[in-house]
Amino acid sequence: MSLKTVPPTMRKKQRYLIFKIESEKKFGIGEVVESIWEELLGFLGESGVSEADPWIMKDLFYRDKQVAGIKTDKDHVEEIRTALALIDEIDGENVCIYVKGVSGTMKAAKKKFI
């Protein structure tokens, strides 16, 4: 007996937020992930983060351009966007993070914003 996949109509709808980090220093994915999780937990709390279901996408992280992407539930895009805007420091370095755009698929996110 094999597991059946969930039909598309029953799956949670996801969105991809592409954001850019403005700073004099180039950051690795570990530093970025740590600061994002810290801010998300501080802003949304554990319950809010579990509902928003954010996931920092390794495939959408470009160190040379300092561009990255987060996958989240479609109903919580604005909350994630706000939490990203509140980040003012990564690894002791002042930063400014702004969202370049939101897309429904990873392919479209790469094509439009990266």
NUGULO-425701 format. One record per residue (C-alpha): residue in one letter; y, x, z; residue number from 0. Coordinates in steps of 0.001 Angstrom, whole numbers, plus 524288, in hexadecimal, padded with zeros to 5 digits. Example, Ala and Ser with C-alpha at 12.3 -4.5 7.8 and 13.67 -1.06 7.14 Angstrom:
<nodes>
+--------+-------+-------+-------+-----+
| residu |    yy |    xx |    zz | num |
+--------+-------+-------+-------+-----+
|      A | 7EE6C | 8300C | 81E78 |   0 |
|      S | 7FBDC | 83566 | 81BE4 |   1 |
+--------+-------+-------+-------+-----+
</nodes>
This chain:
<nodes>
+--------+-------+-------+-------+-----+
| residu |    yy |    xx |    zz | num |
+--------+-------+-------+-------+-----+
|      M | 80000 | 80000 | 80000 |   0 |
|      S | 80CC4 | 80632 | 7FBAB |   1 |
|      L | 81A85 | 80343 | 80036 |   2 |
|      K | 822B4 | 7FAD0 | 7F75C |   3 |
|      T | 830BF | 7FE4B | 7F44F |   4 |
|      V | 83BB2 | 7F56D | 7F8A0 |   5 |
|      P | 8417B | 7EDE7 | 7ED22 |   6 |
|      P | 84F9F | 7F144 | 7E98F |   7 |
|      T | 854A6 | 7E416 | 7EE1C |   8 |
|      M | 84FF9 | 7E6C1 | 7FBF6 |   9 |
|      R | 854E3 | 7F4D7 | 7FD0C |  10 |
|      K | 86161 | 7F87E | 80413 |  11 |
|      K | 86C82 | 7FB08 | 7FAA5 |  12 |
|      Q | 87188 | 808FE | 7FB5B |  13 |
|      R | 87E5B | 80F66 | 7F77F |  14 |
|      Y | 8819E | 81DB0 | 7F548 |  15 |
|      L | 88E8F | 822EE | 7FA77 |  16 |
|      I | 892FE | 82F8C | 7F406 |  17 |
|      F | 89CCB | 8374E | 7FBF8 |  18 |
|      K | 8A431 | 84411 | 7FAB9 |  19 |
|      I | 8A704 | 84DB8 | 805A1 |  20 |
|      E | 8B44A | 8543D | 804A4 |  21 |
|      S | 8B469 | 8611A | 80C1A |  22 |
|      E | 8B691 | 86F90 | 80A56 |  23 |
|      K | 8A886 | 87261 | 80E6B |  24 |
|      K | 89C41 | 86E59 | 80718 |  25 |
|      F | 8926D | 8677A | 80FE5 |  26 |
|      G | 883B9 | 8669D | 80F11 |  27 |
|      I | 87C6D | 859D2 | 80FCE |  28 |
|      G | 87837 | 85C1C | 81DE9 |  29 |
|      E | 88626 | 85D26 | 822F0 |  30 |
|      V | 88A68 | 8512C | 81B4F |  31 |
|      V | 87EE1 | 848E7 | 81FBF |  32 |
|      E | 880FD | 84C9D | 82DEE |  33 |
|      S | 88F5C | 848E0 | 82DF3 |  34 |
|      I | 88CEB | 83C20 | 82690 |  35 |
|      W | 88238 | 837CD | 83004 |  36 |
|      E | 88ABF | 83B61 | 83B8B |  37 |
|      E | 895FF | 8331F | 83656 |  38 |
|      L | 88D49 | 827BA | 83250 |  39 |
|      L | 88731 | 826F9 | 83FCE |  40 |
|      G | 8947E | 827E8 | 84641 |  41 |
|      F | 89AB2 | 81D91 | 83D89 |  42 |
|      L | 88F95 | 813E0 | 83B53 |  43 |
|      G | 88692 | 816B3 | 846C4 |  44 |
|      E | 877D6 | 81748 | 845DD |  45 |
|      S | 87674 | 808E4 | 842BF |  46 |
|      G | 88091 | 80946 | 837E6 |  47 |
|      V | 87AAF | 8156D | 831D1 |  48 |
|      S | 86D31 | 80F44 | 831B7 |  49 |
|      E | 87289 | 80338 | 82ABB |  50 |
|      A | 87A64 | 80B24 | 820DB |  51 |
|      D | 86E7E | 813CF | 81E26 |  52 |
|      P | 87646 | 81F8A | 818E9 |  53 |
|      W | 86F3E | 82AB5 | 81238 |  54 |
|      I | 875EF | 8371F | 80DB0 |  55 |
|      M | 8701B | 83A0F | 80075 |  56 |
|      K | 86BC6 | 84819 | 7FE2F |  57 |
|      D | 86B7D | 84554 | 7EF7A |  58 |
|      L | 879E1 | 84184 | 7EFD2 |  59 |
|      F | 87ED7 | 84D82 | 7F725 |  60 |
|      Y | 88613 | 857A9 | 7EF07 |  61 |
|      R | 88A85 | 8633C | 7F73F |  62 |
|      D | 892CE | 8695F | 7EC87 |  63 |
|      K | 89A9E | 85CCB | 7EA53 |  64 |
|      Q | 899DB | 8587D | 7F8A3 |  65 |
|      V | 89581 | 84B0A | 7F434 |  66 |
|      A | 88ABF | 84344 | 7FAD8 |  67 |
|      G | 88508 | 8359E | 7FB65 |  68 |
|      I | 88036 | 82C09 | 8057E |  69 |
|      K | 876F5 | 820B6 | 80314 |  70 |
|      T | 8798A | 814E4 | 80BA6 |  71 |
|      D | 87750 | 80642 | 80CA2 |  72 |
|      K | 88095 | 7FE94 | 803E6 |  73 |
|      D | 8861F | 7F6A7 | 80F33 |  74 |
|      H | 88A90 | 802CC | 816A3 |  75 |
|      V | 891A7 | 80A95 | 80C25 |  76 |
|      E | 89F25 | 808DA | 81233 |  77 |
|      E | 89A5F | 80D1D | 81FA4 |  78 |
|      I | 8947A | 81999 | 81A21 |  79 |
|      R | 8A0C9 | 81C05 | 81228 |  80 |
|      T | 8A919 | 81AB3 | 81E71 |  81 |
|      A | 8A056 | 823DB | 82639 |  82 |
|      L | 8A162 | 82E1C | 81B70 |  83 |
|      A | 8B02D | 82CFE | 81B89 |  84 |
|      L | 8B03D | 82F96 | 82A33 |  85 |
|      I | 8A9C5 | 83CE7 | 828BD |  86 |
|      D | 8B45F | 84729 | 82A38 |  87 |
|      E | 8AC52 | 8531C | 82DA1 |  88 |
|      I | 89F8A | 8593B | 8293C |  89 |
|      D | 89A6C | 8651A | 83063 |  90 |
|      G | 8A7DD | 867D5 | 83641 |  91 |
|      E | 8AECF | 8676D | 82908 |  92 |
|      N | 8B8E4 | 85CF4 | 825CE |  93 |
|      V | 8B482 | 85418 | 81AB6 |  94 |
|      C | 8B8A8 | 847F7 | 8136E |  95 |
|      I | 8ADED | 83F2B | 80E29 |  96 |
|      Y | 8B083 | 83483 | 80452 |  97 |
|      V | 8A768 | 82B6E | 7FD11 |  98 |
|      K | 8A7D3 | 82D39 | 7EE58 |  99 |
|      G | 8A054 | 820C8 | 7EB99 | 100 |
|      V | 89514 | 81793 | 7EE5E | 101 |
|      S | 889CE | 814BD | 7E543 | 102 |
|      G | 87D82 | 80C87 | 7E52C | 103 |
|      T | 87488 | 8171B | 7DFC9 | 104 |
|      M | 87358 | 825BB | 7E17B | 105 |
|      K | 873A9 | 827D4 | 7D2C7 | 106 |
|      A | 88084 | 82089 | 7D138 | 107 |
|      A | 8863B | 8278A | 7DD10 | 108 |
|      K | 88362 | 834CC | 7D6FC | 109 |
|      K | 88893 | 8309D | 7C9CC | 110 |
|      K | 89560 | 82AC7 | 7CEB6 | 111 |
|      F | 89960 | 8330B | 7DA43 | 112 |
|      I | 89316 | 8407D | 7D967 | 113 |
+--------+-------+-------+-------+-----+
</nodes>
